[in-house]
Amino acid sequence: MKRLLVRLLREKPLGAAGAVICLVFLFCGIFADFLAPYGYNQISLLNRVKPPSGQFFFGTDNLGRDVFSRCLYGAQLSVIIGFSGAALATAISAVIGIVSGYLGGKTDLVTQRFVDAWMSFPELIILIVVVSVLGPGMGQIIVVLGLLLGIGGSRIIRGTVVSVRENMYVHAAQSMGAGTLRILWRHVLPNVMPPLIVLFTNRVGAVILAESGLSFLGFGVPPPAPTWGGMLSGSGRAYMYQGPWLALAPGLCLTFVVYAIAMLGDALRDLLDPRMRGSR
Amino acid sequence: MPPSPLLQVRDLTTEFRTERGTVRAVNGVSFDVFPGETLAIVGESGSGKSVTALSVLRLIPTPPGRIAGGEVLFDGQNLLNLTEHQMQRVRGNSIAMIFQEPMSSLNPSLPIGMQIAEPLNVHHNTPWAKAIDAAKTLLSRVRVPDAARRVDAWPHQFSGGMRQRAMIAMALANAPRLLIADEPTTALDVTVQAQILDLLKEVTRETGSSLILITHDLGVVARYADRVAVMYGGRLVESGTATDIYERPSHPYTIGLMASVPRLDSAAGSRLTAIDGQPPDLAALPPGCAFAPRCRNVHARCGEAVPVLREVAPNHLSACFLHDT
């Protein structure tokens, strides 16, 4: 683990920068309640649309709420939604991809046609329909995004599994008397870990973006919850000319976080490749 | 009275469905393996020797493959009648297999020690810590230097020969009564080949387990095998002791094989003779003897019926019509 960190710093400076931003993001998200100087819905009509200052780091919005505090609470929501959504998506991808790819034959055929059918629906339409039916809320968004990205991502894992399955060590494991579950768990899963990790990091970013998009359209977590997407579409869009910081603050948060996650994911993929382990 | 065989294969037939029809990769093969002996199965590529080995362990991918008939009696029990779950308890426990590609037979994502320890964990639920200790002993038994440290190594840090040693250690983990080595040295350097085969011979002698050695290298056969079975076109064409096969080859194919191998005792300047023609196409075997198109002694009967194995000397069988006259 220590060696991994050293190598991350030395060989992947961009990835290391991404890791630092991700850590700051996580820290802000987890400790938002302690870090934020004001409540996310603390209205102060005397301080409407104030530019950034020592008192309000990122300025205030049209209701006089502190944008810095709202961004911190927004990070909290993004952390929760991003990580649980991505975890669900990756788990679904792994289960579908590994089972379908390893068993092959009819199971594979049926599963893949189902995945095809699912993927042929435009994502946004499914999201909007589900949210319209179930009503907006964090739980719905996590489950729907997890399912949506998970089923699509299973393709990538299945492809890797199909090539891993043909490896001699899988046959060797069969000849050793290992059962299917053991082979999947100990011999297939570790060898699809690199794509799974990349998929997970990629999905964290994608879920955060998708959630912002939904909130922007008004289908996300309902106000006054301070989601970054909601901030962009609400006060951000309406008061962009009077207070550009209203759009810039959540927009930049979103950009930096998604970019940092992608950089870290790429760096991890290269570093975790078992063929590169032990090499300089 | 001779000991009863450990493994009796009777009329084993394995088929593969292909686009060109059903291919019989193994066609009515019968042989015995006695406790403690080394049986070499010899044949060229596509003669069915690997499929025979995989059929014994029921590792034929199904579909397209299928064991169409016969019996595989291990210790009197027909392995072909076991359920898949029962079969899993045989594999790696009483029968273990070593493959020909040591470079890819080890899982790149697991340390060597864990992989050697895995058969113990699979079959006896040995806790990992104890199993890894056993792996250290196994590694030193297959002459890997500094075994205590090497159990934590990764496969990519091992050379081909070392990996094959690790594979042998893995196969030995549960002290199997039968080892099947499918061309264990084909992918290795010549000097390493001899070391690996010596090692295999040594460990089988120590444990008294039997060995089926699948190879196309007749030099290997002469040095390591007690008995030899020669396969051609999915059928067994000759079997006997190693001495029988080398000194008194009887089937024209075996005679041809022997003539194509350089010998130290051959006259200076003499040329090696090759067997003319191509190995048979299993999807379109000739109606009679599969070797007939390439045989120097071919006559009319060879195209009509398939010759059966008959005893040309005690325990020396050969399938050729020449022996009838």
Interface residues (C-beta under 8 A of the other chain):
Chain A: G105 N167 M168 Y169 H171 A172 A173 Q174 S175 M176 G177 A178 G179 R182 R186 H187 P190 N191 M193 P274 R275 R277 G278
Chain B: L57 L59 P63 H85 Q88 R89 V90 R91 G92 N93 A96 M97 F99 E101 S104 S105 L106 N107 P108 S109 L110 E118 P119 V122 H123 W154 H156 Q157 M167 M170
